[in-house]
Amino acid sequence: MRFGFRKPSIKRSLSARTKGQVTRAVKRELVPGYGKKGMGALHPKKAVYNKVYHKTTFGFGDLFGKK
């Protein structure tokens, strides 16, 4: 588990903004419940890990109020 600053990756950031955005849009249309609040209950171990990770780390965008 990481604590503190997450090292920025330009390659991953660009991928998330382009391919990732398209992939999520397609999944939202095809998969019922995808991206909906409360779906973490299907994978409780992963949901707990993600919640702790996002509360204990911060990235470059968090420093400047970018989401």
mmCIF file of the N, C-alpha and C atoms, coordinates in Angstrom:
data_MODEL
# 
_entry.id   MODEL 
# 
loop_
_atom_site.group_PDB 
_atom_site.id 
_atom_site.type_symbol 
_atom_site.label_atom_id 
_atom_site.label_alt_id 
_atom_site.label_comp_id 
_atom_site.label_asym_id 
_atom_site.label_entity_id 
_atom_site.label_seq_id 
_atom_site.pdbx_PDB_ins_code 
_atom_site.Cartn_x 
_atom_site.Cartn_y 
_atom_site.Cartn_z 
_atom_site.occupancy 
_atom_site.B_iso_or_equiv 
_atom_site.pdbx_formal_charge 
_atom_site.auth_seq_id 
_atom_site.auth_comp_id 
_atom_site.auth_asym_id 
_atom_site.auth_atom_id 
_atom_site.pdbx_PDB_model_num 
ATOM 1   N N  . MET A 1 1  ? 0.852   -1.180 0.000   1.00 0.00 ? 1  MET A N  1 
ATOM 2   C CA . MET A 1 1  ? 0.000   0.000  0.000   1.00 0.00 ? 1  MET A CA 1 
ATOM 3   C C  . MET A 1 1  ? 0.895   1.240  0.000   1.00 0.00 ? 1  MET A C  1 
ATOM 4   N N  . ARG A 1 2  ? 0.542   2.199  -0.821  1.00 0.00 ? 2  ARG A N  1 
ATOM 5   C CA . ARG A 1 2  ? 1.335   3.425  -0.900  1.00 0.00 ? 2  ARG A CA 1 
ATOM 6   C C  . ARG A 1 2  ? 0.787   4.491  0.044   1.00 0.00 ? 2  ARG A C  1 
ATOM 7   N N  . PHE A 1 3  ? 1.678   5.366  0.498   1.00 0.00 ? 3  PHE A N  1 
ATOM 8   C CA . PHE A 1 3  ? 1.308   6.522  1.297   1.00 0.00 ? 3  PHE A CA 1 
ATOM 9   C C  . PHE A 1 3  ? 2.022   7.726  0.717   1.00 0.00 ? 3  PHE A C  1 
ATOM 10  N N  . GLY A 1 4  ? 1.349   8.852  0.640   1.00 0.00 ? 4  GLY A N  1 
ATOM 11  C CA . GLY A 1 4  ? 1.999   10.067 0.172   1.00 0.00 ? 4  GLY A CA 1 
ATOM 12  C C  . GLY A 1 4  ? 1.782   10.337 -1.301  1.00 0.00 ? 4  GLY A C  1 
ATOM 13  N N  . PHE A 1 5  ? 2.798   10.941 -1.921  1.00 0.00 ? 5  PHE A N  1 
ATOM 14  C CA . PHE A 1 5  ? 2.702   11.416 -3.300  1.00 0.00 ? 5  PHE A CA 1 
ATOM 15  C C  . PHE A 1 5  ? 2.807   10.284 -4.319  1.00 0.00 ? 5  PHE A C  1 
ATOM 16  N N  . ARG A 1 6  ? 1.883   10.271 -5.295  1.00 0.00 ? 6  ARG A N  1 
ATOM 17  C CA . ARG A 1 6  ? 1.955   9.310  -6.401  1.00 0.00 ? 6  ARG A CA 1 
ATOM 18  C C  . ARG A 1 6  ? 2.777   9.938  -7.511  1.00 0.00 ? 6  ARG A C  1 
ATOM 19  N N  . LYS A 1 7  ? 3.738   9.196  -8.047  1.00 0.00 ? 7  LYS A N  1 
ATOM 20  C CA . LYS A 1 7  ? 4.604   9.710  -9.104  1.00 0.00 ? 7  LYS A CA 1 
ATOM 21  C C  . LYS A 1 7  ? 3.809   9.852  -10.399 1.00 0.00 ? 7  LYS A C  1 
ATOM 22  N N  . PRO A 1 8  ? 3.794   11.045 -11.001 1.00 0.00 ? 8  PRO A N  1 
ATOM 23  C CA . PRO A 1 8  ? 3.005   11.233 -12.219 1.00 0.00 ? 8  PRO A CA 1 
ATOM 24  C C  . PRO A 1 8  ? 3.608   10.499 -13.422 1.00 0.00 ? 8  PRO A C  1 
ATOM 25  N N  . SER A 1 9  ? 2.738   10.003 -14.291 1.00 0.00 ? 9  SER A N  1 
ATOM 26  C CA . SER A 1 9  ? 3.158   9.338  -15.513 1.00 0.00 ? 9  SER A CA 1 
ATOM 27  C C  . SER A 1 9  ? 2.402   9.977  -16.674 1.00 0.00 ? 9  SER A C  1 
ATOM 28  N N  . ILE A 1 10 ? 3.114   10.661 -17.542 1.00 0.00 ? 10 ILE A N  1 
ATOM 29  C CA . ILE A 1 10 ? 2.495   11.338 -18.690 1.00 0.00 ? 10 ILE A CA 1 
ATOM 30  C C  . ILE A 1 10 ? 1.809   10.322 -19.592 1.00 0.00 ? 10 ILE A C  1 
ATOM 31  N N  . LYS A 1 11 ? 2.467   9.179  -19.826 1.00 0.00 ? 11 LYS A N  1 
ATOM 32  C CA . LYS A 1 11 ? 1.924   8.140  -20.700 1.00 0.00 ? 11 LYS A CA 1 
ATOM 33  C C  . LYS A 1 11 ? 0.584   7.615  -20.183 1.00 0.00 ? 11 LYS A C  1 
ATOM 34  N N  . ARG A 1 12 ? 0.511   7.297  -18.897 1.00 0.00 ? 12 ARG A N  1 
ATOM 35  C CA . ARG A 1 12 ? -0.730  6.781  -18.315 1.00 0.00 ? 12 ARG A CA 1 
ATOM 36  C C  . ARG A 1 12 ? -1.810  7.849  -18.264 1.00 0.00 ? 12 ARG A C  1 
ATOM 37  N N  . SER A 1 13 ? -1.401  9.078  -17.999 1.00 0.00 ? 13 SER A N  1 
ATOM 38  C CA . SER A 1 13 ? -2.359  10.174 -17.934 1.00 0.00 ? 13 SER A CA 1 
ATOM 39  C C  . SER A 1 13 ? -3.009  10.392 -19.297 1.00 0.00 ? 13 SER A C  1 
ATOM 40  N N  . LEU A 1 14 ? -2.215  10.387 -20.345 1.00 0.00 ? 14 LEU A N  1 
ATOM 41  C CA . LEU A 1 14 ? -2.728  10.562 -21.708 1.00 0.00 ? 14 LEU A CA 1 
ATOM 42  C C  . LEU A 1 14 ? -3.640  9.404  -22.095 1.00 0.00 ? 14 LEU A C  1 
ATOM 43  N N  . SER A 1 15 ? -3.259  8.184  -21.716 1.00 0.00 ? 15 SER A N  1 
ATOM 44  C CA . SER A 1 15 ? -4.069  7.003  -22.010 1.00 0.00 ? 15 SER A CA 1 
ATOM 45  C C  . SER A 1 15 ? -5.425  7.080  -21.317 1.00 0.00 ? 15 SER A C  1 
ATOM 46  N N  . ALA A 1 16 ? -5.428  7.528  -20.071 1.00 0.00 ? 16 ALA A N  1 
ATOM 47  C CA . ALA A 1 16 ? -6.679  7.628  -19.312 1.00 0.00 ? 16 ALA A CA 1 
ATOM 48  C C  . ALA A 1 16 ? -7.613  8.661  -19.925 1.00 0.00 ? 16 ALA A C  1 
ATOM 49  N N  . ARG A 1 17 ? -7.052  9.725  -20.501 1.00 0.00 ? 17 ARG A N  1 
ATOM 50  C CA . ARG A 1 17 ? -7.882  10.786 -21.066 1.00 0.00 ? 17 ARG A CA 1 
ATOM 51  C C  . ARG A 1 17 ? -8.419  10.428 -22.450 1.00 0.00 ? 17 ARG A C  1 
ATOM 52  N N  . THR A 1 18 ? -7.758  9.546  -23.174 1.00 0.00 ? 18 THR A N  1 
ATOM 53  C CA . THR A 1 18 ? -8.184  9.230  -24.541 1.00 0.00 ? 18 THR A CA 1 
ATOM 54  C C  . THR A 1 18 ? -8.840  7.857  -24.622 1.00 0.00 ? 18 THR A C  1 
ATOM 55  N N  . LYS A 1 19 ? -8.039  6.813  -24.639 1.00 0.00 ? 19 LYS A N  1 
ATOM 56  C CA . LYS A 1 19 ? -8.572  5.457  -24.767 1.00 0.00 ? 19 LYS A CA 1 
ATOM 57  C C  . LYS A 1 19 ? -9.463  5.104  -23.588 1.00 0.00 ? 19 LYS A C  1 
ATOM 58  N N  . GLY A 1 20 ? -9.046  5.464  -22.376 1.00 0.00 ? 20 GLY A N  1 
ATOM 59  C CA . GLY A 1 20 ? -9.817  5.141  -21.186 1.00 0.00 ? 20 GLY A CA 1 
ATOM 60  C C  . GLY A 1 20 ? -11.201 5.768  -21.208 1.00 0.00 ? 20 GLY A C  1 
ATOM 61  N N  . GLN A 1 21 ? -11.268 6.998  -21.686 1.00 0.00 ? 21 GLN A N  1 
ATOM 62  C CA . GLN A 1 21 ? -12.542 7.712  -21.741 1.00 0.00 ? 21 GLN A CA 1 
ATOM 63  C C  . GLN A 1 21 ? -13.512 7.018  -22.690 1.00 0.00 ? 21 GLN A C  1 
ATOM 64  N N  . VAL A 1 22 ? -13.007 6.591  -23.828 1.00 0.00 ? 22 VAL A N  1 
ATOM 65  C CA . VAL A 1 22 ? -13.838 5.885  -24.817 1.00 0.00 ? 22 VAL A CA 1 
ATOM 66  C C  . VAL A 1 22 ? -14.270 4.526  -24.274 1.00 0.00 ? 22 VAL A C  1 
ATOM 67  N N  . THR A 1 23 ? -13.329 3.805  -23.675 1.00 0.00 ? 23 THR A N  1 
ATOM 68  C CA . THR A 1 23 ? -13.628 2.482  -23.119 1.00 0.00 ? 23 THR A CA 1 
ATOM 69  C C  . THR A 1 23 ? -14.717 2.568  -22.056 1.00 0.00 ? 23 THR A C  1 
ATOM 70  N N  . ARG A 1 24 ? -14.603 3.553  -21.151 1.00 0.00 ? 24 ARG A N  1 
ATOM 71  C CA . ARG A 1 24 ? -15.611 3.716  -20.101 1.00 0.00 ? 24 ARG A CA 1 
ATOM 72  C C  . ARG A 1 24 ? -16.971 4.063  -20.677 1.00 0.00 ? 24 ARG A C  1 
ATOM 73  N N  . ALA A 1 25 ? -17.000 4.898  -21.707 1.00 0.00 ? 25 ALA A N  1 
ATOM 74  C CA . ALA A 1 25 ? -18.270 5.278  -22.332 1.00 0.00 ? 25 ALA A CA 1 
ATOM 75  C C  . ALA A 1 25 ? -18.965 4.057  -22.929 1.00 0.00 ? 25 ALA A C  1 
ATOM 76  N N  . VAL A 1 26 ? -18.201 3.201  -23.604 1.00 0.00 ? 26 VAL A N  1 
ATOM 77  C CA . VAL A 1 26 ? -18.758 1.988  -24.214 1.00 0.00 ? 26 VAL A CA 1 
ATOM 78  C C  . VAL A 1 26 ? -19.266 1.048  -23.131 1.00 0.00 ? 26 VAL A C  1 
ATOM 79  N N  . LYS A 1 27 ? -18.458 0.845  -22.076 1.00 0.00 ? 27 LYS A N  1 
ATOM 80  C CA . LYS A 1 27 ? -18.865 -0.050 -20.993 1.00 0.00 ? 27 LYS A CA 1 
ATOM 81  C C  . LYS A 1 27 ? -20.137 0.449  -20.312 1.00 0.00 ? 27 LYS A C  1 
ATOM 82  N N  . ARG A 1 28 ? -20.253 1.778  -20.137 1.00 0.00 ? 28 ARG A N  1 
ATOM 83  C CA . ARG A 1 28 ? -21.443 2.344  -19.500 1.00 0.00 ? 28 ARG A CA 1 
ATOM 84  C C  . ARG A 1 28 ? -22.696 2.014  -20.289 1.00 0.00 ? 28 ARG A C  1 
ATOM 85  N N  . GLU A 1 29 ? -22.565 1.961  -21.617 1.00 0.00 ? 29 GLU A N  1 
ATOM 86  C CA . GLU A 1 29 ? -23.709 1.659  -22.469 1.00 0.00 ? 29 GLU A CA 1 
ATOM 87  C C  . GLU A 1 29 ? -24.062 0.170  -22.461 1.00 0.00 ? 29 GLU A C  1 
ATOM 88  N N  . LEU A 1 30 ? -23.056 -0.697 -22.382 1.00 0.00 ? 30 LEU A N  1 
ATOM 89  C CA . LEU A 1 30 ? -23.268 -2.129 -22.547 1.00 0.00 ? 30 LEU A CA 1 
ATOM 90  C C  . LEU A 1 30 ? -23.456 -2.908 -21.247 1.00 0.00 ? 30 LEU A C  1 
ATOM 91  N N  . VAL A 1 31 ? -22.740 -2.517 -20.187 1.00 0.00 ? 31 VAL A N  1 
ATOM 92  C CA . VAL A 1 31 ? -22.737 -3.291 -18.951 1.00 0.00 ? 31 VAL A CA 1 
ATOM 93  C C  . VAL A 1 31 ? -23.676 -2.642 -17.933 1.00 0.00 ? 31 VAL A C  1 
ATOM 94  N N  . PRO A 1 32 ? -24.720 -3.343 -17.534 1.00 0.00 ? 32 PRO A N  1 
ATOM 95  C CA . PRO A 1 32 ? -25.635 -2.761 -16.545 1.00 0.00 ? 32 PRO A CA 1 
ATOM 96  C C  . PRO A 1 32 ? -24.932 -2.609 -15.193 1.00 0.00 ? 32 PRO A C  1 
ATOM 97  N N  . GLY A 1 33 ? -25.039 -1.436 -14.608 1.00 0.00 ? 33 GLY A N  1 
ATOM 98  C CA . GLY A 1 33 ? -24.433 -1.193 -13.306 1.00 0.00 ? 33 GLY A CA 1 
ATOM 99  C C  . GLY A 1 33 ? -23.000 -0.712 -13.357 1.00 0.00 ? 33 GLY A C  1 
ATOM 100 N N  . TYR A 1 34 ? -22.389 -0.649 -14.540 1.00 0.00 ? 34 TYR A N  1 
ATOM 101 C CA . TYR A 1 34 ? -20.993 -0.212 -14.638 1.00 0.00 ? 34 TYR A CA 1 
ATOM 102 C C  . TYR A 1 34 ? -20.875 1.264  -14.263 1.00 0.00 ? 34 TYR A C  1 
ATOM 103 N N  . GLY A 1 35 ? -19.990 1.556  -13.338 1.00 0.00 ? 35 GLY A N  1 
ATOM 104 C CA . GLY A 1 35 ? -19.747 2.938  -12.938 1.00 0.00 ? 35 GLY A CA 1 
ATOM 105 C C  . GLY A 1 35 ? -20.780 3.511  -12.000 1.00 0.00 ? 35 GLY A C  1 
ATOM 106 N N  . LYS A 1 36 ? -21.689 2.697  -11.524 1.00 0.00 ? 36 LYS A N  1 
ATOM 107 C CA . LYS A 1 36 ? -22.723 3.170  -10.610 1.00 0.00 ? 36 LYS A CA 1 
ATOM 108 C C  . LYS A 1 36 ? -22.228 3.095  -9.174  1.00 0.00 ? 36 LYS A C  1 
ATOM 109 N N  . LYS A 1 37 ? -22.717 3.988  -8.353  1.00 0.00 ? 37 LYS A N  1 
ATOM 110 C CA . LYS A 1 37 ? -22.343 4.017  -6.943  1.00 0.00 ? 37 LYS A CA 1 
ATOM 111 C C  . LYS A 1 37 ? -22.829 2.737  -6.252  1.00 0.00 ? 37 LYS A C  1 
ATOM 112 N N  . GLY A 1 38 ? -21.976 2.170  -5.407  1.00 0.00 ? 38 GLY A N  1 
ATOM 113 C CA . GLY A 1 38 ? -22.348 0.989  -4.650  1.00 0.00 ? 38 GLY A CA 1 
ATOM 114 C C  . GLY A 1 38 ? -21.955 -0.320 -5.303  1.00 0.00 ? 38 GLY A C  1 
ATOM 115 N N  . MET A 1 39 ? -21.356 -0.289 -6.485  1.00 0.00 ? 39 MET A N  1 
ATOM 116 C CA . MET A 1 39 ? -20.971 -1.524 -7.158  1.00 0.00 ? 39 MET A CA 1 
ATOM 117 C C  . MET A 1 39 ? -19.757 -2.171 -6.504  1.00 0.00 ? 39 MET A C  1 
ATOM 118 N N  . GLY A 1 40 ? -19.093 -1.443 -5.593  1.00 0.00 ? 40 GLY A N  1 
ATOM 119 C CA . GLY A 1 40 ? -17.953 -2.003 -4.879  1.00 0.00 ? 40 GLY A CA 1 
ATOM 120 C C  . GLY A 1 40 ? -18.359 -3.156 -3.977  1.00 0.00 ? 40 GLY A C  1 
ATOM 121 N N  . ALA A 1 41 ? -19.633 -3.249 -3.679  1.00 0.00 ? 41 ALA A N  1 
ATOM 122 C CA . ALA A 1 41 ? -20.123 -4.328 -2.818  1.00 0.00 ? 41 ALA A CA 1 
ATOM 123 C C  . ALA A 1 41 ? -19.921 -5.691 -3.474  1.00 0.00 ? 41 ALA A C  1 
ATOM 124 N N  . LEU A 1 42 ? -19.799 -5.707 -4.797  1.00 0.00 ? 42 LEU A N  1 
ATOM 125 C CA . LEU A 1 42 ? -19.573 -6.969 -5.502  1.00 0.00 ? 42 LEU A CA 1 
ATOM 126 C C  . LEU A 1 42 ? -18.159 -7.488 -5.264  1.00 0.00 ? 42 LEU A C  1 
ATOM 127 N N  . HIS A 1 43 ? -17.218 -6.577 -5.012  1.00 0.00 ? 43 HIS A N  1 
ATOM 128 C CA . HIS A 1 43 ? -15.819 -6.924 -4.754  1.00 0.00 ? 43 HIS A CA 1 
ATOM 129 C C  . HIS A 1 43 ? -15.372 -6.177 -3.502  1.00 0.00 ? 43 HIS A C  1 
ATOM 130 N N  . PRO A 1 44 ? -15.792 -6.624 -2.328  1.00 0.00 ? 44 PRO A N  1 
ATOM 131 C CA . PRO A 1 44 ? -15.535 -5.863 -1.102  1.00 0.00 ? 44 PRO A CA 1 
ATOM 132 C C  . PRO A 1 44 ? -14.061 -5.671 -0.776  1.00 0.00 ? 44 PRO A C  1 
ATOM 133 N N  . LYS A 1 45 ? -13.230 -6.663 -1.072  1.00 0.00 ? 45 LYS A N  1 
ATOM 134 C CA . LYS A 1 45 ? -11.803 -6.558 -0.765  1.00 0.00 ? 45 LYS A CA 1 
ATOM 135 C C  . LYS A 1 45 ? -11.168 -5.439 -1.596  1.00 0.00 ? 45 LYS A C  1 
ATOM 136 N N  . LYS A 1 46 ? -11.527 -5.399 -2.882  1.00 0.00 ? 46 LYS A N  1 
ATOM 137 C CA . LYS A 1 46 ? -11.007 -4.372 -3.779  1.00 0.00 ? 46 LYS A CA 1 
ATOM 138 C C  . LYS A 1 46 ? -11.553 -2.993 -3.406  1.00 0.00 ? 46 LYS A C  1 
ATOM 139 N N  . ALA A 1 47 ? -12.824 -2.937 -2.997  1.00 0.00 ? 47 ALA A N  1 
ATOM 140 C CA . ALA A 1 47 ? -13.448 -1.668 -2.611  1.00 0.00 ? 47 ALA A CA 1 
ATOM 141 C C  . ALA A 1 47 ? -12.749 -1.065 -1.394  1.00 0.00 ? 47 ALA A C  1 
ATOM 142 N N  . VAL A 1 48 ? -12.426 -1.894 -0.408  1.00 0.00 ? 48 VAL A N  1 
ATOM 143 C CA . VAL A 1 48 ? -11.737 -1.415 0.798   1.00 0.00 ? 48 VAL A CA 1 
ATOM 144 C C  . VAL A 1 48 ? -10.337 -0.930 0.432   1.00 0.00 ? 48 VAL A C  1 
ATOM 145 N N  . TYR A 1 49 ? -9.617  -1.699 -0.380  1.00 0.00 ? 49 TYR A N  1 
ATOM 146 C CA . TYR A 1 49 ? -8.265  -1.315 -0.800  1.00 0.00 ? 49 TYR A CA 1 
ATOM 147 C C  . TYR A 1 49 ? -8.289  0.042  -1.506  1.00 0.00 ? 49 TYR A C  1 
ATOM 148 N N  . ASN A 1 50 ? -9.216  0.203  -2.455  1.00 0.00 ? 50 ASN A N  1 
ATOM 149 C CA . ASN A 1 50 ? -9.291  1.449  -3.218  1.00 0.00 ? 50 ASN A CA 1 
ATOM 150 C C  . ASN A 1 50 ? -9.640  2.640  -2.331  1.00 0.00 ? 50 ASN A C  1 
ATOM 151 N N  . LYS A 1 51 ? -10.531 2.441  -1.382  1.00 0.00 ? 51 LYS A N  1 
ATOM 152 C CA . LYS A 1 51 ? -10.931 3.526  -0.482  1.00 0.00 ? 51 LYS A CA 1 
ATOM 153 C C  . LYS A 1 51 ? -9.740  3.996  0.351   1.00 0.00 ? 51 LYS A C  1 
ATOM 154 N N  . VAL A 1 52 ? -8.987  3.044  0.916   1.00 0.00 ? 52 VAL A N  1 
ATOM 155 C CA . VAL A 1 52 ? -7.812  3.388  1.717   1.00 0.00 ? 52 VAL A CA 1 
ATOM 156 C C  . VAL A 1 52 ? -6.754  4.043  0.838   1.00 0.00 ? 52 VAL A C  1 
ATOM 157 N N  . TYR A 1 53 ? -6.508  3.497  -0.336  1.00 0.00 ? 53 TYR A N  1 
ATOM 158 C CA . TYR A 1 53 ? -5.492  4.031  -1.247  1.00 0.00 ? 53 TYR A CA 1 
ATOM 159 C C  . TYR A 1 53 ? -5.778  5.488  -1.609  1.00 0.00 ? 53 TYR A C  1 
ATOM 160 N N  . HIS A 1 54 ? -7.024  5.785  -1.952  1.00 0.00 ? 54 HIS A N  1 
ATOM 161 C CA . HIS A 1 54 ? -7.372  7.143  -2.367  1.00 0.00 ? 54 HIS A CA 1 
ATOM 162 C C  . HIS A 1 54 ? -7.364  8.128  -1.208  1.00 0.00 ? 54 HIS A C  1 
ATOM 163 N N  . LYS A 1 55 ? -7.510  7.640  0.020   1.00 0.00 ? 55 LYS A N  1 
ATOM 164 C CA . LYS A 1 55 ? -7.463  8.526  1.178   1.00 0.00 ? 55 LYS A CA 1 
ATOM 165 C C  . LYS A 1 55 ? -6.038  8.761  1.669   1.00 0.00 ? 55 LYS A C  1 
ATOM 166 N N  . THR A 1 56 ? -5.099  7.865  1.352   1.00 0.00 ? 56 THR A N  1 
ATOM 167 C CA . THR A 1 56 ? -3.742  7.978  1.885   1.00 0.00 ? 56 THR A CA 1 
ATOM 168 C C  . THR A 1 56 ? -2.724  8.478  0.866   1.00 0.00 ? 56 THR A C  1 
ATOM 169 N N  . THR A 1 57 ? -3.118  8.636  -0.390  1.00 0.00 ? 57 THR A N  1 
ATOM 170 C CA . THR A 1 57 ? -2.179  9.127  -1.389  1.00 0.00 ? 57 THR A CA 1 
ATOM 171 C C  . THR A 1 57 ? -2.752  10.377 -2.057  1.00 0.00 ? 57 THR A C  1 
ATOM 172 N N  . PHE A 1 58 ? -1.868  11.109 -2.730  1.00 0.00 ? 58 PHE A N  1 
ATOM 173 C CA . PHE A 1 58 ? -2.315  12.266 -3.488  1.00 0.00 ? 58 PHE A CA 1 
ATOM 174 C C  . PHE A 1 58 ? -1.430  12.384 -4.716  1.00 0.00 ? 58 PHE A C  1 
ATOM 175 N N  . GLY A 1 59 ? -1.970  12.961 -5.766  1.00 0.00 ? 59 GLY A N  1 
ATOM 176 C CA . GLY A 1 59 ? -1.242  13.085 -7.019  1.00 0.00 ? 59 GLY A CA 1 
ATOM 177 C C  . GLY A 1 59 ? -0.987  14.529 -7.381  1.00 0.00 ? 59 GLY A C  1 
ATOM 178 N N  . PHE A 1 60 ? -0.396  14.723 -8.517  1.00 0.00 ? 60 PHE A N  1 
ATOM 179 C CA . PHE A 1 60 ? -0.039  16.047 -9.007  1.00 0.00 ? 60 PHE A CA 1 
ATOM 180 C C  . PHE A 1 60 ? -1.278  16.926 -9.162  1.00 0.00 ? 60 PHE A C  1 
ATOM 181 N N  . GLY A 1 61 ? -2.351  16.360 -9.694  1.00 0.00 ? 61 GLY A N  1 
ATOM 182 C CA . GLY A 1 61 ? -3.598  17.106 -9.883  1.00 0.00 ? 61 GLY A CA 1 
ATOM 183 C C  . GLY A 1 61 ? -4.228  17.536 -8.566  1.00 0.00 ? 61 GLY A C  1 
ATOM 184 N N  . ASP A 1 62 ? -4.051  16.729 -7.528  1.00 0.00 ? 62 ASP A N  1 
ATOM 185 C CA . ASP A 1 62 ? -4.618  17.073 -6.224  1.00 0.00 ? 62 ASP A CA 1 
ATOM 186 C C  . ASP A 1 62 ? -3.954  18.305 -5.621  1.00 0.00 ? 62 ASP A C  1 
ATOM 187 N N  . LEU A 1 63 ? -2.698  18.528 -5.962  1.00 0.00 ? 63 LEU A N  1 
ATOM 188 C CA . LEU A 1 63 ? -1.984  19.669 -5.421  1.00 0.00 ? 63 LEU A CA 1 
ATOM 189 C C  . LEU A 1 63 ? -2.529  20.992 -5.953  1.00 0.00 ? 63 LEU A C  1 
ATOM 190 N N  . PHE A 1 64 ? -3.054  20.975 -7.174  1.00 0.00 ? 64 PHE A N  1 
ATOM 191 C CA . PHE A 1 64 ? -3.519  22.190 -7.806  1.00 0.00 ? 64 PHE A CA 1 
ATOM 192 C C  . PHE A 1 64 ? -5.017  22.228 -8.003  1.00 0.00 ? 64 PHE A C  1 
ATOM 193 N N  . GLY A 1 65 ? -5.750  21.362 -7.327  1.00 0.00 ? 65 GLY A N  1 
ATOM 194 C CA . GLY A 1 65 ? -7.208  21.372 -7.371  1.00 0.00 ? 65 GLY A CA 1 
ATOM 195 C C  . GLY A 1 65 ? -7.811  20.800 -8.630  1.00 0.00 ? 65 GLY A C  1 
ATOM 196 N N  . LYS A 1 66 ? -7.002  20.179 -9.476  1.00 0.00 ? 66 LYS A N  1 
ATOM 197 C CA . LYS A 1 66 ? -7.500  19.546 -10.713 1.00 0.00 ? 66 LYS A CA 1 
ATOM 198 C C  . LYS A 1 66 ? -7.994  18.165 -10.373 1.00 0.00 ? 66 LYS A C  1 
ATOM 199 N N  . LYS A 1 67 ? -9.141  17.763 -10.904 1.00 0.00 ? 67 LYS A N  1 
ATOM 200 C CA . LYS A 1 67 ? -9.675  16.446 -10.588 1.00 0.00 ? 67 LYS A CA 1 
ATOM 201 C C  . LYS A 1 67 ? -9.561  15.484 -11.705 1.00 0.00 ? 67 LYS A C  1 
# 
